[in-house]
Amino acid sequence: MPRDFDRGYAFVTVHEGVVPSAGGGLANSGRLGDNVGGQGLAWNQPAVDTTVDVLGYPAGPHPGGHRP
């Protein structure tokens, strides 16, 4: 169990989605990221002067004050 609660990461693999088809079966709805959008992941990229979007949770301190 990690001791530093400020540095948590999660990665999820999802399969392509399905939707009901006109014939009563299931049809492939495509990749999740193509349907709803997503934040890409890259590594070993050159440092450039650009804007970076940083996403996180939670926005405020933990009510107990000892963990985020």
PQR file of N, CA, C, O and H, with PARSE charges and radii, in Angstrom:
ATOM      1  N   MET A   1       0.852  -1.180   0.000 -0.4000 1.5000
ATOM      2  CA  MET A   1       0.000   0.000   0.000 -0.0000 2.0000
ATOM      3  C   MET A   1       0.888   1.230   0.000  0.5500 1.7000
ATOM      4  O   MET A   1       1.828   1.319   0.790 -0.5500 1.4000
ATOM      5  N   PRO A   2       0.594   2.191  -0.891 -0.5600 1.5000
ATOM      6  CA  PRO A   2       1.439   3.382  -0.942  0.2800 2.0000
ATOM      7  C   PRO A   2       1.298   4.222   0.312  0.5500 1.7000
ATOM      8  O   PRO A   2       0.219   4.309   0.900 -0.5500 1.4000
ATOM      9  N   ARG A   3       2.391   4.833   0.712 -0.4000 1.5000
ATOM     10  CA  ARG A   3       2.372   5.695   1.889 -0.0000 2.0000
ATOM     11  C   ARG A   3       2.201   7.161   1.521  0.5500 1.7000
ATOM     12  O   ARG A   3       1.839   7.966   2.379 -0.5500 1.4000
ATOM     13  H   ARG A   3       3.267   4.761   0.234  0.4000 1.0000
ATOM     14  N   ASP A   4       2.450   7.528   0.273 -0.4000 1.5000
ATOM     15  CA  ASP A   4       2.294   8.905  -0.166 -0.0000 2.0000
ATOM     16  C   ASP A   4       0.990   9.020  -0.937  0.5500 1.7000
ATOM     17  O   ASP A   4       0.919   8.638  -2.105 -0.5500 1.4000
ATOM     18  H   ASP A   4       2.744   6.874  -0.424  0.4000 1.0000
ATOM     19  N   PHE A   5      -0.038   9.544  -0.292 -0.4000 1.5000
ATOM     20  CA  PHE A   5      -1.361   9.608  -0.908 -0.0000 2.0000
ATOM     21  C   PHE A   5      -1.477  10.758  -1.905  0.5500 1.7000
ATOM     22  O   PHE A   5      -2.522  10.919  -2.536 -0.5500 1.4000
ATOM     23  H   PHE A   5       0.019   9.854   0.657  0.4000 1.0000
ATOM     24  N   ASP A   6      -0.413  11.566  -2.059 -0.4000 1.5000
ATOM     25  CA  ASP A   6      -0.421  12.635  -3.049 -0.0000 2.0000
ATOM     26  C   ASP A   6      -0.051  12.130  -4.426  0.5500 1.7000
ATOM     27  O   ASP A   6      -0.222  12.867  -5.397 -0.5500 1.4000
ATOM     28  H   ASP A   6       0.436  11.435  -1.547  0.4000 1.0000
ATOM     29  N   ARG A   7       0.439  10.930  -4.560 -0.4000 1.5000
ATOM     30  CA  ARG A   7       0.930  10.436  -5.841 -0.0000 2.0000
ATOM     31  C   ARG A   7       0.246   9.113  -6.207  0.5500 1.7000
ATOM     32  O   ARG A   7       0.853   8.046  -6.120 -0.5500 1.4000
ATOM     33  H   ARG A   7       0.577  10.332  -3.771  0.4000 1.0000
ATOM     34  N   GLY A   8      -1.006   9.196  -6.611 -0.4000 1.5000
ATOM     35  CA  GLY A   8      -1.738   8.010  -7.005 -0.0000 2.0000
ATOM     36  C   GLY A   8      -1.996   8.012  -8.506  0.5500 1.7000
ATOM     37  O   GLY A   8      -2.307   9.054  -9.083 -0.5500 1.4000
ATOM     38  H   GLY A   8      -1.500  10.062  -6.682  0.4000 1.0000
ATOM     39  N   TYR A   9      -1.871   6.868  -9.131 -0.4000 1.5000
ATOM     40  CA  TYR A   9      -2.106   6.733 -10.562 -0.0000 2.0000
ATOM     41  C   TYR A   9      -3.011   5.538 -10.805  0.5500 1.7000
ATOM     42  O   TYR A   9      -2.991   4.563 -10.053 -0.5500 1.4000
ATOM     43  H   TYR A   9      -1.618   6.021  -8.663  0.4000 1.0000
ATOM     44  N   ALA A  10      -3.794   5.626 -11.853 -0.4000 1.5000
ATOM     45  CA  ALA A  10      -4.637   4.501 -12.237 -0.0000 2.0000
ATOM     46  C   ALA A  10      -4.671   4.415 -13.756  0.5500 1.7000
ATOM     47  O   ALA A  10      -4.753   5.437 -14.437 -0.5500 1.4000
ATOM     48  H   ALA A  10      -3.810   6.418 -12.463  0.4000 1.0000
ATOM     49  N   PHE A  11      -4.610   3.211 -14.281 -0.4000 1.5000
ATOM     50  CA  PHE A  11      -4.700   2.965 -15.705 -0.0000 2.0000
ATOM     51  C   PHE A  11      -5.776   1.919 -15.926  0.5500 1.7000
ATOM     52  O   PHE A  11      -5.861   0.938 -15.188 -0.5500 1.4000
ATOM     53  H   PHE A  11      -4.544   2.381 -13.727  0.4000 1.0000
ATOM     54  N   VAL A  12      -6.588   2.130 -16.933 -0.4000 1.5000
ATOM     55  CA  VAL A  12      -7.703   1.233 -17.190 -0.0000 2.0000
ATOM     56  C   VAL A  12      -7.692   0.840 -18.662  0.5500 1.7000
ATOM     57  O   VAL A  12      -7.518   1.686 -19.539 -0.5500 1.4000
ATOM     58  H   VAL A  12      -6.519   2.928 -17.532  0.4000 1.0000
ATOM     59  N   THR A  13      -7.876  -0.428 -18.920 -0.4000 1.5000
ATOM     60  CA  THR A  13      -8.038  -0.913 -20.285 -0.0000 2.0000
ATOM     61  C   THR A  13      -9.501  -1.281 -20.468  0.5500 1.7000
ATOM     62  O   THR A  13     -10.062  -2.045 -19.683 -0.5500 1.4000
ATOM     63  H   THR A  13      -8.017  -1.115 -18.208  0.4000 1.0000
ATOM     64  N   VAL A  14     -10.108  -0.737 -21.500 -0.4000 1.5000
ATOM     65  CA  VAL A  14     -11.508  -1.060 -21.774 -0.0000 2.0000
ATOM     66  C   VAL A  14     -11.615  -1.648 -23.171  0.5500 1.7000
ATOM     67  O   VAL A  14     -10.819  -1.333 -24.057 -0.5500 1.4000
ATOM     68  H   VAL A  14      -9.652  -0.117 -22.138  0.4000 1.0000
ATOM     69  N   HIS A  15     -12.589  -2.488 -23.350 -0.4000 1.5000
ATOM     70  CA  HIS A  15     -12.849  -3.080 -24.655 -0.0000 2.0000
ATOM     71  C   HIS A  15     -13.767  -2.160 -25.439  0.5500 1.7000
ATOM     72  O   HIS A  15     -14.403  -1.274 -24.869 -0.5500 1.4000
ATOM     73  H   HIS A  15     -13.235  -2.743 -22.631  0.4000 1.0000
ATOM     74  N   GLU A  16     -13.835  -2.368 -26.727 -0.4000 1.5000
ATOM     75  CA  GLU A  16     -14.747  -1.577 -27.545 -0.0000 2.0000
ATOM     76  C   GLU A  16     -16.173  -1.810 -27.080  0.5500 1.7000
ATOM     77  O   GLU A  16     -16.529  -2.907 -26.652 -0.5500 1.4000
ATOM     78  H   GLU A  16     -13.319  -3.089 -27.190  0.4000 1.0000
ATOM     79  N   GLY A  17     -16.983  -0.769 -27.169 -0.4000 1.5000
ATOM     80  CA  GLY A  17     -18.353  -0.848 -26.693 -0.0000 2.0000
ATOM     81  C   GLY A  17     -19.277  -1.507 -27.682  0.5500 1.7000
ATOM     82  O   GLY A  17     -18.931  -1.696 -28.848 -0.5500 1.4000
ATOM     83  H   GLY A  17     -16.694   0.123 -27.517  0.4000 1.0000
ATOM     84  N   VAL A  18     -20.444  -1.851 -27.214 -0.4000 1.5000
ATOM     85  CA  VAL A  18     -21.470  -2.440 -28.069 -0.0000 2.0000
ATOM     86  C   VAL A  18     -22.783  -1.700 -27.848  0.5500 1.7000
ATOM     87  O   VAL A  18     -23.036  -1.164 -26.769 -0.5500 1.4000
ATOM     88  H   VAL A  18     -20.724  -1.698 -26.266  0.4000 1.0000
ATOM     89  N   VAL A  19     -23.595  -1.681 -28.864 -0.4000 1.5000
ATOM     90  CA  VAL A  19     -24.927  -1.086 -28.807 -0.0000 2.0000
ATOM     91  C   VAL A  19     -25.907  -2.078 -29.422  0.5500 1.7000
ATOM     92  O   VAL A  19     -25.518  -2.915 -30.237 -0.5500 1.4000
ATOM     93  H   VAL A  19     -23.389  -2.117 -29.741  0.4000 1.0000
ATOM     94  N   PRO A  20     -27.172  -1.985 -29.036 -0.5600 1.5000
ATOM     95  CA  PRO A  20     -28.162  -2.875 -29.668  0.2800 2.0000
ATOM     96  C   PRO A  20     -28.272  -2.581 -31.162  0.5500 1.7000
ATOM     97  O   PRO A  20     -28.269  -1.422 -31.577 -0.5500 1.4000
ATOM     98  N   SER A  21     -28.368  -3.618 -31.949 -0.4000 1.5000
ATOM     99  CA  SER A  21     -28.519  -3.437 -33.397 -0.0000 2.0000
ATOM    100  C   SER A  21     -29.985  -3.601 -33.788  0.5500 1.7000
ATOM    101  O   SER A  21     -30.808  -4.072 -33.003 -0.5500 1.4000
ATOM    102  H   SER A  21     -28.371  -4.560 -31.612  0.4000 1.0000
ATOM    103  N   ALA A  22     -30.286  -3.204 -35.010 -0.4000 1.5000
ATOM    104  CA  ALA A  22     -31.668  -3.298 -35.497 -0.0000 2.0000
ATOM    105  C   ALA A  22     -32.145  -4.744 -35.553  0.5500 1.7000
ATOM    106  O   ALA A  22     -33.340  -5.010 -35.422 -0.5500 1.4000
ATOM    107  H   ALA A  22     -29.617  -2.822 -35.648  0.4000 1.0000
ATOM    108  N   GLY A  23     -31.217  -5.679 -35.748 -0.4000 1.5000
ATOM    109  CA  GLY A  23     -31.599  -7.084 -35.850 -0.0000 2.0000
ATOM    110  C   GLY A  23     -31.742  -7.783 -34.505  0.5500 1.7000
ATOM    111  O   GLY A  23     -31.955  -8.995 -34.468 -0.5500 1.4000
ATOM    112  H   GLY A  23     -30.246  -5.463 -35.855  0.4000 1.0000
ATOM    113  N   GLY A  24     -31.631  -7.064 -33.420 -0.4000 1.5000
ATOM    114  CA  GLY A  24     -31.792  -7.658 -32.098 -0.0000 2.0000
ATOM    115  C   GLY A  24     -30.491  -8.115 -31.467  0.5500 1.7000
ATOM    116  O   GLY A  24     -30.488  -8.526 -30.306 -0.5500 1.4000
ATOM    117  H   GLY A  24     -31.457  -6.080 -33.450  0.4000 1.0000
ATOM    118  N   GLY A  25     -29.390  -8.057 -32.192 -0.4000 1.5000
ATOM    119  CA  GLY A  25     -28.094  -8.442 -31.634 -0.0000 2.0000
ATOM    120  C   GLY A  25     -27.330  -7.236 -31.115  0.5500 1.7000
ATOM    121  O   GLY A  25     -27.923  -6.224 -30.743 -0.5500 1.4000
ATOM    122  H   GLY A  25     -29.392  -7.723 -33.135  0.4000 1.0000
ATOM    123  N   LEU A  26     -26.027  -7.352 -31.094 -0.4000 1.5000
ATOM    124  CA  LEU A  26     -25.172  -6.263 -30.650 -0.0000 2.0000
ATOM    125  C   LEU A  26     -24.255  -5.837 -31.783  0.5500 1.7000
ATOM    126  O   LEU A  26     -23.789  -6.673 -32.558 -0.5500 1.4000
ATOM    127  H   LEU A  26     -25.545  -8.175 -31.396  0.4000 1.0000
ATOM    128  N   ALA A  27     -23.998  -4.553 -31.882 -0.4000 1.5000
ATOM    129  CA  ALA A  27     -23.103  -4.019 -32.897 -0.0000 2.0000
ATOM    130  C   ALA A  27     -21.971  -3.267 -32.209  0.5500 1.7000
ATOM    131  O   ALA A  27     -22.171  -2.665 -31.154 -0.5500 1.4000
ATOM    132  H   ALA A  27     -24.377  -3.874 -31.253  0.4000 1.0000
ATOM    133  N   ASN A  28     -20.803  -3.301 -32.797 -0.4000 1.5000
ATOM    134  CA  ASN A  28     -19.643  -2.619 -32.261 -0.0000 2.0000
ATOM    135  C   ASN A  28     -19.862  -1.109 -32.348  0.5500 1.7000
ATOM    136  O   ASN A  28     -20.210  -0.591 -33.409 -0.5500 1.4000
ATOM    137  H   ASN A  28     -20.641  -3.790 -33.654  0.4000 1.0000
ATOM    138  N   SER A  29     -19.657  -0.394 -31.220 -0.4000 1.5000
ATOM    139  CA  SER A  29     -19.826   1.063 -31.228 -0.0000 2.0000
ATOM    140  C   SER A  29     -18.496   1.793 -31.329  0.5500 1.7000
ATOM    141  O   SER A  29     -18.478   3.023 -31.335 -0.5500 1.4000
ATOM    142  H   SER A  29     -19.374  -0.815 -30.358  0.4000 1.0000
ATOM    143  N   GLY A  30     -17.391   1.077 -31.407 -0.4000 1.5000
ATOM    144  CA  GLY A  30     -16.087   1.710 -31.577 -0.0000 2.0000
ATOM    145  C   GLY A  30     -15.357   1.931 -30.266  0.5500 1.7000
ATOM    146  O   GLY A  30     -15.796   1.504 -29.198 -0.5500 1.4000
ATOM    147  H   GLY A  30     -17.406   0.077 -31.403  0.4000 1.0000
ATOM    148  N   ARG A  31     -14.220   2.618 -30.385 -0.4000 1.5000
ATOM    149  CA  ARG A  31     -13.363   2.849 -29.224 -0.0000 2.0000
ATOM    150  C   ARG A  31     -13.974   3.891 -28.298  0.5500 1.7000
ATOM    151  O   ARG A  31     -14.583   4.856 -28.762 -0.5500 1.4000
ATOM    152  H   ARG A  31     -13.863   2.965 -31.252  0.4000 1.0000
ATOM    153  N   LEU A  32     -13.816   3.702 -26.997 -0.4000 1.5000
ATOM    154  CA  LEU A  32     -14.362   4.610 -25.997 -0.0000 2.0000
ATOM    155  C   LEU A  32     -13.833   6.027 -26.200  0.5500 1.7000
ATOM    156  O   LEU A  32     -14.607   6.984 -26.181 -0.5500 1.4000
ATOM    157  H   LEU A  32     -13.322   2.919 -26.620  0.4000 1.0000
ATOM    158  N   GLY A  33     -12.525   6.171 -26.395 -0.4000 1.5000
ATOM    159  CA  GLY A  33     -11.945   7.493 -26.578 -0.0000 2.0000
ATOM    160  C   GLY A  33     -12.468   8.213 -27.799  0.5500 1.7000
ATOM    161  O   GLY A  33     -12.585   9.438 -27.793 -0.5500 1.4000
ATOM    162  H   GLY A  33     -11.896   5.394 -26.411  0.4000 1.0000
ATOM    163  N   ASP A  34     -12.783   7.476 -28.845 -0.4000 1.5000
ATOM    164  CA  ASP A  34     -13.346   8.088 -30.048 -0.0000 2.0000
ATOM    165  C   ASP A  34     -14.777   8.559 -29.824  0.5500 1.7000
ATOM    166  O   ASP A  34     -15.224   9.507 -30.468 -0.5500 1.4000
ATOM    167  H   ASP A  34     -12.687   6.481 -28.851  0.4000 1.0000
ATOM    168  N   ASN A  35     -15.502   7.904 -28.915 -0.4000 1.5000
ATOM    169  CA  ASN A  35     -16.905   8.245 -28.666 -0.0000 2.0000
ATOM    170  C   ASN A  35     -17.075   9.345 -27.626  0.5500 1.7000
ATOM    171  O   ASN A  35     -17.960  10.189 -27.767 -0.5500 1.4000
ATOM    172  H   ASN A  35     -15.139   7.133 -28.391  0.4000 1.0000
ATOM    173  N   VAL A  36     -16.251   9.354 -26.593 -0.4000 1.5000
ATOM    174  CA  VAL A  36     -16.445  10.317 -25.507 -0.0000 2.0000
ATOM    175  C   VAL A  36     -15.255  11.240 -25.289  0.5500 1.7000
ATOM    176  O   VAL A  36     -15.348  12.175 -24.493 -0.5500 1.4000
ATOM    177  H   VAL A  36     -15.532   8.668 -26.478  0.4000 1.0000
ATOM    178  N   GLY A  37     -14.150  11.007 -25.967 -0.4000 1.5000
ATOM    179  CA  GLY A  37     -12.954  11.831 -25.778 -0.0000 2.0000
ATOM    180  C   GLY A  37     -12.088  11.268 -24.669  0.5500 1.7000
ATOM    181  O   GLY A  37     -12.520  10.404 -23.906 -0.5500 1.4000
ATOM    182  H   GLY A  37     -14.075  10.248 -26.613  0.4000 1.0000
ATOM    183  N   GLY A  38     -10.890  11.752 -24.588 -0.4000 1.5000
ATOM    184  CA  GLY A  38      -9.990  11.263 -23.556 -0.0000 2.0000
ATOM    185  C   GLY A  38      -8.704  12.070 -23.519  0.5500 1.7000
ATOM    186  O   GLY A  38      -8.399  12.812 -24.453 -0.5500 1.4000
ATOM    187  H   GLY A  38     -10.539  12.453 -25.208  0.4000 1.0000
ATOM    188  N   GLN A  39      -7.965  11.925 -22.453 -0.4000 1.5000
ATOM    189  CA  GLN A  39      -6.682  12.591 -22.270 -0.0000 2.0000
ATOM    190  C   GLN A  39      -5.595  11.609 -22.663  0.5500 1.7000
ATOM    191  O   GLN A  39      -5.517  10.516 -22.103 -0.5500 1.4000
ATOM    192  H   GLN A  39      -8.214  11.322 -21.694  0.4000 1.0000
ATOM    193  N   GLY A  40      -4.761  11.981 -23.613 -0.4000 1.5000
ATOM    194  CA  GLY A  40      -3.704  11.097 -24.077 -0.0000 2.0000
ATOM    195  C   GLY A  40      -2.586  10.948 -23.054  0.5500 1.7000
ATOM    196  O   GLY A  40      -2.509  11.699 -22.082 -0.5500 1.4000
ATOM    197  H   GLY A  40      -4.824  12.869 -24.069  0.4000 1.0000
ATOM    198  N   LEU A  41      -1.739   9.986 -23.286 -0.4000 1.5000
ATOM    199  CA  LEU A  41      -0.598   9.711 -22.415 -0.0000 2.0000
ATOM    200  C   LEU A  41       0.627   9.523 -23.296  0.5500 1.7000
ATOM    201  O   LEU A  41       0.606   8.750 -24.254 -0.5500 1.4000
ATOM    202  H   LEU A  41      -1.801   9.376 -24.076  0.4000 1.0000
ATOM    203  N   ALA A  42       1.693  10.238 -22.961 -0.4000 1.5000
ATOM    204  CA  ALA A  42       2.933  10.126 -23.734 -0.0000 2.0000
ATOM    205  C   ALA A  42       4.112  10.212 -22.777  0.5500 1.7000
ATOM    206  O   ALA A  42       4.010  10.819 -21.711 -0.5500 1.4000
ATOM    207  H   ALA A  42       1.710  10.865 -22.183  0.4000 1.0000
ATOM    208  N   TRP A  43       5.231   9.604 -23.158 -0.4000 1.5000
ATOM    209  CA  TRP A  43       6.438   9.674 -22.344 -0.0000 2.0000
ATOM    210  C   TRP A  43       7.638   9.827 -23.268  0.5500 1.7000
ATOM    211  O   TRP A  43       7.544   9.596 -24.473 -0.5500 1.4000
ATOM    212  H   TRP A  43       5.314   9.111 -24.024  0.4000 1.0000
ATOM    213  N   ASN A  44       8.766  10.219 -22.686 -0.4000 1.5000
ATOM    214  CA  ASN A  44      10.001  10.462 -23.438 -0.0000 2.0000
ATOM    215  C   ASN A  44       9.810  11.508 -24.534  0.5500 1.7000
ATOM    216  O   ASN A  44      10.363  11.385 -25.627 -0.5500 1.4000
ATOM    217  H   ASN A  44       8.842  10.407 -21.706  0.4000 1.0000
ATOM    218  N   GLN A  45       9.030  12.525 -24.230 -0.4000 1.5000
ATOM    219  CA  GLN A  45       8.796  13.600 -25.177 -0.0000 2.0000
ATOM    220  C   GLN A  45       9.758  14.751 -24.899  0.5500 1.7000
ATOM    221  O   GLN A  45      10.121  14.971 -23.744 -0.5500 1.4000
ATOM    222  H   GLN A  45       8.581  12.625 -23.342  0.4000 1.0000
ATOM    223  N   PRO A  46      10.183  15.496 -25.928 -0.5600 1.5000
ATOM    224  CA  PRO A  46      11.066  16.636 -25.694  0.2800 2.0000
ATOM    225  C   PRO A  46      10.345  17.737 -24.916  0.5500 1.7000
ATOM    226  O   PRO A  46       9.140  17.928 -25.076 -0.5500 1.4000
ATOM    227  N   ALA A  47      11.078  18.449 -24.083 -0.4000 1.5000
ATOM    228  CA  ALA A  47      10.512  19.560 -23.338 -0.0000 2.0000
ATOM    229  C   ALA A  47      10.278  20.725 -24.300  0.5500 1.7000
ATOM    230  O   ALA A  47      11.195  21.138 -25.010 -0.5500 1.4000
ATOM    231  H   ALA A  47      12.057  18.293 -23.952  0.4000 1.0000
ATOM    232  N   VAL A  48       9.077  21.244 -24.323 -0.4000 1.5000
ATOM    233  CA  VAL A  48       8.735  22.360 -25.193 -0.0000 2.0000
ATOM    234  C   VAL A  48       7.988  23.401 -24.373  0.5500 1.7000
ATOM    235  O   VAL A  48       7.408  23.081 -23.335 -0.5500 1.4000
ATOM    236  H   VAL A  48       8.333  20.908 -23.745  0.4000 1.0000
ATOM    237  N   ASP A  49       8.002  24.624 -24.830 -0.4000 1.5000
ATOM    238  CA  ASP A  49       7.281  25.698 -24.163 -0.0000 2.0000
ATOM    239  C   ASP A  49       5.838  25.671 -24.637  0.5500 1.7000
ATOM    240  O   ASP A  49       5.507  26.257 -25.667 -0.5500 1.4000
ATOM    241  H   ASP A  49       8.474  24.883 -25.673  0.4000 1.0000
ATOM    242  N   THR A  50       4.985  24.995 -23.892 -0.4000 1.5000
ATOM    243  CA  THR A  50       3.601  24.822 -24.299 -0.0000 2.0000
ATOM    244  C   THR A  50       2.698  24.779 -23.069  0.5500 1.7000
ATOM    245  O   THR A  50       3.185  24.694 -21.942 -0.5500 1.4000
ATOM    246  H   THR A  50       5.254  24.518 -23.055  0.4000 1.0000
ATOM    247  N   THR A  51       1.423  24.836 -23.278 -0.4000 1.5000
ATOM    248  CA  THR A  51       0.444  24.745 -22.207 -0.0000 2.0000
ATOM    249  C   THR A  51       0.172  23.279 -21.891  0.5500 1.7000
ATOM    250  O   THR A  51       0.092  22.442 -22.791 -0.5500 1.4000
ATOM    251  H   THR A  51       1.028  24.905 -24.194  0.4000 1.0000
ATOM    252  N   VAL A  52       0.033  22.981 -20.612 -0.4000 1.5000
ATOM    253  CA  VAL A  52      -0.234  21.614 -20.169 -0.0000 2.0000
ATOM    254  C   VAL A  52      -1.523  21.613 -19.364  0.5500 1.7000
ATOM    255  O   VAL A  52      -1.691  22.438 -18.467 -0.5500 1.4000
ATOM    256  H   VAL A  52       0.098  23.660 -19.881  0.4000 1.0000
ATOM    257  N   ASP A  53      -2.431  20.704 -19.669 -0.4000 1.5000
ATOM    258  CA  ASP A  53      -3.648  20.521 -18.883 -0.0000 2.0000
ATOM    259  C   ASP A  53      -3.365  19.531 -17.777  0.5500 1.7000
ATOM    260  O   ASP A  53      -2.899  18.421 -18.038 -0.5500 1.4000
ATOM    261  H   ASP A  53      -2.295  20.033 -20.398  0.4000 1.0000
ATOM    262  N   VAL A  54      -3.643  19.922 -16.539 -0.4000 1.5000
ATOM    263  CA  VAL A  54      -3.427  19.054 -15.390 -0.0000 2.0000
ATOM    264  C   VAL A  54      -4.787  18.760 -14.779  0.5500 1.7000
ATOM    265  O   VAL A  54      -5.520  19.673 -14.399 -0.5500 1.4000
ATOM    266  H   VAL A  54      -4.022  20.823 -16.328  0.4000 1.0000
ATOM    267  N   LEU A  55      -5.117  17.481 -14.689 -0.4000 1.5000
ATOM    268  CA  LEU A  55      -6.394  17.048 -14.133 -0.0000 2.0000
ATOM    269  C   LEU A  55      -6.148  16.392 -12.787  0.5500 1.7000
ATOM    270  O   LEU A  55      -5.153  15.692 -12.606 -0.5500 1.4000
ATOM    271  H   LEU A  55      -4.522  16.739 -14.997  0.4000 1.0000
ATOM    272  N   GLY A  56      -7.040  16.614 -11.855 -0.4000 1.5000
ATOM    273  CA  GLY A  56      -6.837  15.984 -10.561 -0.0000 2.0000
ATOM    274  C   GLY A  56      -8.076  15.972  -9.712  0.5500 1.7000
ATOM    275  O   GLY A  56      -9.065  16.644 -10.004 -0.5500 1.4000
ATOM    276  H   GLY A  56      -7.849  17.183 -12.002  0.4000 1.0000
ATOM    277  N   TYR A  57      -8.006  15.198  -8.657 -0.4000 1.5000
ATOM    278  CA  TYR A  57      -9.081  15.077  -7.676 -0.0000 2.0000
ATOM    279  C   TYR A  57      -8.437  14.765  -6.348  0.5500 1.7000
ATOM    280  O   TYR A  57      -7.507  13.958  -6.346 -0.5500 1.4000
ATOM    281  H   TYR A  57      -7.202  14.652  -8.419  0.4000 1.0000
ATOM    282  N   PRO A  58      -8.812  15.288  -5.280 -0.5600 1.5000
ATOM    283  CA  PRO A  58      -9.845  16.293  -5.063  0.2800 2.0000
ATOM    284  C   PRO A  58      -9.305  17.707  -5.222  0.5500 1.7000
ATOM    285  O   PRO A  58      -8.093  17.913  -5.266 -0.5500 1.4000
ATOM    286  N   ALA A  59     -10.202  18.676  -5.309 -0.4000 1.5000
ATOM    287  CA  ALA A  59      -9.783  20.059  -5.487 -0.0000 2.0000
ATOM    288  C   ALA A  59      -9.419  20.715  -4.164  0.5500 1.7000
ATOM    289  O   ALA A  59      -8.680  21.699  -4.151 -0.5500 1.4000
ATOM    290  H   ALA A  59     -11.187  18.509  -5.274  0.4000 1.0000
ATOM    291  N   GLY A  60      -9.910  20.204  -3.076 -0.4000 1.5000
ATOM    292  CA  GLY A  60      -9.638  20.804  -1.769 -0.0000 2.0000
ATOM    293  C   GLY A  60      -8.993  19.807  -0.821  0.5500 1.7000
ATOM    294  O   GLY A  60      -8.859  18.629  -1.152 -0.5500 1.4000
ATOM    295  H   GLY A  60     -10.510  19.404  -3.086  0.4000 1.0000
ATOM    296  N   PRO A  61      -8.598  20.269   0.346 -0.5600 1.5000
ATOM    297  CA  PRO A  61      -7.968  19.370   1.310  0.2800 2.0000
ATOM    298  C   PRO A  61      -8.987  18.366   1.877  0.5500 1.7000
ATOM    299  O   PRO A  61     -10.194  18.609   1.885 -0.5500 1.4000
ATOM    300  N   HIS A  62      -8.465  17.262   2.335 -0.4000 1.5000
ATOM    301  CA  HIS A  62      -9.281  16.235   2.977 -0.0000 2.0000
ATOM    302  C   HIS A  62      -9.843  16.807   4.286  0.5500 1.7000
ATOM    303  O   HIS A  62      -9.118  17.478   5.020 -0.5500 1.4000
ATOM    304  H   HIS A  62      -7.485  17.065   2.328  0.4000 1.0000
ATOM    305  N   PRO A  63     -11.101  16.556   4.584 -0.5600 1.5000
ATOM    306  CA  PRO A  63     -11.683  17.113   5.814  0.2800 2.0000
ATOM    307  C   PRO A  63     -10.905  16.727   7.068  0.5500 1.7000
ATOM    308  O   PRO A  63     -10.866  17.493   8.031 -0.5500 1.4000
ATOM    309  N   GLY A  64     -10.276  15.532   7.067 -0.4000 1.5000
ATOM    310  CA  GLY A  64      -9.513  15.120   8.233 -0.0000 2.0000
ATOM    311  C   GLY A  64      -8.140  15.776   8.294  0.5500 1.7000
ATOM    312  O   GLY A  64      -7.504  15.777   9.348 -0.5500 1.4000
ATOM    313  H   GLY A  64     -10.307  14.910   6.285  0.4000 1.0000
ATOM    314  N   GLY A  65      -7.672  16.336   7.171 -0.4000 1.5000
ATOM    315  CA  GLY A  65      -6.410  17.040   7.149 -0.0000 2.0000
ATOM    316  C   GLY A  65      -5.173  16.172   7.019  0.5500 1.7000
ATOM    317  O   GLY A  65      -4.074  16.717   6.909 -0.5500 1.4000
ATOM    318  H   GLY A  65      -8.189  16.335   6.314  0.4000 1.0000
ATOM    319  N   HIS A  66      -5.289  14.854   7.024 -0.4000 1.5000
ATOM    320  CA  HIS A  66      -4.108  13.996   6.982 -0.0000 2.0000
ATOM    321  C   HIS A  66      -3.880  13.321   5.624  0.5500 1.7000
ATOM    322  O   HIS A  66      -2.799  12.784   5.381 -0.5500 1.4000
ATOM    323  H   HIS A  66      -6.181  14.411   7.113  0.4000 1.0000
ATOM    324  N   ARG A  67      -4.862  13.340   4.754 -0.4000 1.5000
ATOM    325  CA  ARG A  67      -4.733  12.770   3.411 -0.0000 2.0000
ATOM    326  C   ARG A  67      -5.488  13.662   2.437  0.5500 1.7000
ATOM    327  O   ARG A  67      -6.431  14.347   2.831 -0.5500 1.4000
ATOM    328  H   ARG A  67      -5.740  13.776   4.951  0.4000 1.0000
ATOM    329  N   PRO A  68      -5.085  13.662   1.166 -0.5600 1.5000
ATOM    330  CA  PRO A  68      -5.853  14.417   0.188  0.2800 2.0000
ATOM    331  C   PRO A  68      -7.200  13.771  -0.060  0.5500 1.7000
ATOM    332  O   PRO A  68      -7.988  14.275  -0.861 -0.5500 1.4000
TER
END
